Amino acid sequence: MFRPSVARLAVKAASQSTRPAVLTAASRPTLSNTFMRSLSSTPLRANDESNKIKKDPLLAATDKAPQGALSDEGRFARTDESLQIEYPDDEHMPRTQVVQGRGGMHFKRTLAQYSLENKVSLVTGGARGLGLVMSQAIVASGSDLAIVDLNKAEAEEQAQKLVEQFRKENPGLEEEQMPNVTAHYSDVANPDSVNEALADIIAKHGRIDNLVTSAGFTENFDAISYPYDRIQKLWGVNVDGTYLFATGVAKHLMERKVPGSIVMIGSMSGTIVNVPQPQAPYNAAKAAVRHLAASLAVEWAGQGIRVNCISPGYMLTALTRKILDENPELRDKWISLIPTGKMGTPDDLMGPVTFLLSDAAKYITGADLRVDGGYTLT
Ligand SMILES: NC(=O)c1ccc[n+]([C@@H]2O[C@H](COP(=O)([O-])OP(=O)(O)OC[C@H]3O[C@@H](n4cnc5c(N)ncnc54)[C@H](O)[C@@H]3O)[C@@H](O)[C@H]2O)c1
């Protein structure tokens, strides 16, 4: 899938590189224009620049780099339109393993505020990837859970596995102490489907207190050749899907006159521009998610509904692992850009999502919590 053409990039970068203006006869210093220096300066400024460049070895090297060397300038901060990654069909999607040994009974002292006991939480996109592992954190923290996904069969299977894992990690619990974990179909981009899922969850659990919107996807095409129907789908799932579930759950909370917590899964792509893979519509979608969280946080603050965003960096899910195994040069590039020197894993989100949903974060709303190994700092 990835065939970054280094040669093509080099040619492109060389042809795009800007050079200082060539001095014309009119701009060459003469007695009269030297005299005018303090009054009129446009052509002379180029002249001064050129002299400065000639004298400064560092600037001169930049200006008169050896043949071909200009292709490297800015190369690591550009997108490469030859990179194309399409989101795979459902049957080609790799499955996610339930995380082992991260939850369970423990006797280390911690704040009770972090507990999600007696809550009902909803995670969209919970059948796989980050959504599944965050679901597990939510269950381990004491909440009941509704997993919502386009792939209901896998959501059902994973719901059962989450309960089995919880049972293993919490031996001796009575049946009524076990979490109630259910699976529900929804296409998050479709308002009717969202409303049906919400009604189904409320019928099965009686209520919803917390929401995590993790259904989303990315793919890579350069902006000019990105198929428009795919852009609409991408924005539909990432932006409309987040909006529809957030407003649906907030309406339900307002009708009940109770507080609640919403965590939207954005991405560091909502703040920076990733390289080298081109993905302008995804970046714009995640910027929208981040600002939606801030905007709704303000709009619903009076009703006690907190809305925050988590912006993960590069996380090693089953899907990203498959893509990077097939494209080791992309993996090396990504890792070289992360200050901590490694990609995140889905369980790096277990603490952040639990924290933001819980009362430990009760004065935090509208925040964007970046979980990116420092990527966005440099
Ligand atoms: N993996 C990363 O490196 C990374 C980094 C930053 C942000 N994110 C974001 O995190 C979220 C989860 O990503 P992931 O890596 O776990 O992806 P994933 O593909 O592993 O899981 C996404 C889940 O969402 C479901 N889904 C997709 N479209 C849907 C729809 N229309 N309706 C309902 N469910 C739908 C899928 O069936 C799948 O179970 C996404 O919003 C993604 O943009 C991921």
The ligand as a MOL file (V3000), in Angstrom:
LIG
                    3D

  0  0  0     0  0            999 V3000
M  V30 BEGIN CTAB
M  V30 COUNTS 44 48 0 0 0
M  V30 BEGIN ATOM
M  V30 1 N -5.1860 4.1700 16.7960 0
M  V30 2 C -4.6190 5.3600 16.8410 0
M  V30 3 O -3.3930 5.4890 16.7040 0
M  V30 4 C -5.4550 6.5790 17.0820 0
M  V30 5 C -4.7980 7.7780 17.3630 0
M  V30 6 C -5.5430 8.9260 17.6130 0
M  V30 7 C -6.9210 8.8600 17.5860 0
M  V30 8 N -7.5440 7.6860 17.3090 0 CHG=1
M  V30 9 C -9.0030 7.6980 17.3150 0
M  V30 10 O -9.4760 6.7650 18.2720 0
M  V30 11 C -10.7230 6.2400 17.8630 0
M  V30 12 C -10.6650 4.7190 17.8490 0
M  V30 13 O -9.6830 4.3250 16.8960 0
M  V30 14 P -9.1100 2.8390 16.8590 0
M  V30 15 O -7.6950 2.9400 16.4790 0
M  V30 16 O -9.4880 2.1400 18.0990 0 CHG=-1
M  V30 17 O -9.9190 2.2820 15.6080 0
M  V30 18 P -10.4680 0.7970 15.3100 0
M  V30 19 O -10.7170 0.7550 13.8510 0
M  V30 20 O -9.5730 -0.2280 15.9210 0
M  V30 21 O -11.8610 0.7660 16.0930 0
M  V30 22 C -12.9180 1.6040 15.7030 0
M  V30 23 C -14.2330 0.9630 16.0610 0
M  V30 24 O -15.2640 1.8650 15.6160 0
M  V30 25 C -16.2610 1.1200 14.9250 0
M  V30 26 N -16.9410 1.9600 13.9350 0
M  V30 27 C -16.4230 2.4470 12.7770 0
M  V30 28 N -17.3660 3.1300 12.1170 0
M  V30 29 C -18.4950 3.0830 12.8610 0
M  V30 30 C -19.8170 3.6040 12.7080 0
M  V30 31 N -20.1860 4.2850 11.6140 0
M  V30 32 N -20.7120 3.3530 13.6840 0
M  V30 33 C -20.3750 2.6300 14.7710 0
M  V30 34 N -19.1540 2.1130 14.9750 0
M  V30 35 C -18.2220 2.3430 14.0200 0
M  V30 36 C -15.4960 -0.0330 14.2740 0
M  V30 37 O -16.3680 -1.1220 13.9550 0
M  V30 38 C -14.4650 -0.3730 15.3490 0
M  V30 39 O -14.9670 -1.3220 16.2720 0
M  V30 40 C -11.0160 6.8560 16.4980 0
M  V30 41 O -11.8460 7.9730 16.6750 0
M  V30 42 C -9.6470 7.2770 16.0140 0
M  V30 43 O -9.7270 8.3280 15.1100 0
M  V30 44 C -6.8410 6.5400 17.0620 0
M  V30 END ATOM
M  V30 BEGIN BOND
M  V30 1 1 1 2
M  V30 2 2 2 3
M  V30 3 1 2 4
M  V30 4 1 4 5
M  V30 5 2 4 44
M  V30 6 2 5 6
M  V30 7 1 6 7
M  V30 8 2 7 8
M  V30 9 1 8 9
M  V30 10 1 8 44
M  V30 11 1 9 10
M  V30 12 1 9 42
M  V30 13 1 10 11
M  V30 14 1 11 12
M  V30 15 1 11 40
M  V30 16 1 12 13
M  V30 17 1 13 14
M  V30 18 2 14 15
M  V30 19 1 14 16
M  V30 20 1 14 17
M  V30 21 1 17 18
M  V30 22 2 18 19
M  V30 23 1 18 20
M  V30 24 1 18 21
M  V30 25 1 21 22
M  V30 26 1 22 23
M  V30 27 1 23 24
M  V30 28 1 23 38
M  V30 29 1 24 25
M  V30 30 1 25 26
M  V30 31 1 25 36
M  V30 32 1 26 27
M  V30 33 1 26 35
M  V30 34 2 27 28
M  V30 35 1 28 29
M  V30 36 1 29 30
M  V30 37 2 29 35
M  V30 38 1 30 31
M  V30 39 2 30 32
M  V30 40 1 32 33
M  V30 41 2 33 34
M  V30 42 1 34 35
M  V30 43 1 36 37
M  V30 44 1 36 38
M  V30 45 1 38 39
M  V30 46 1 40 41
M  V30 47 1 40 42
M  V30 48 1 42 43
M  V30 END BOND
M  V30 END CTAB
M  END
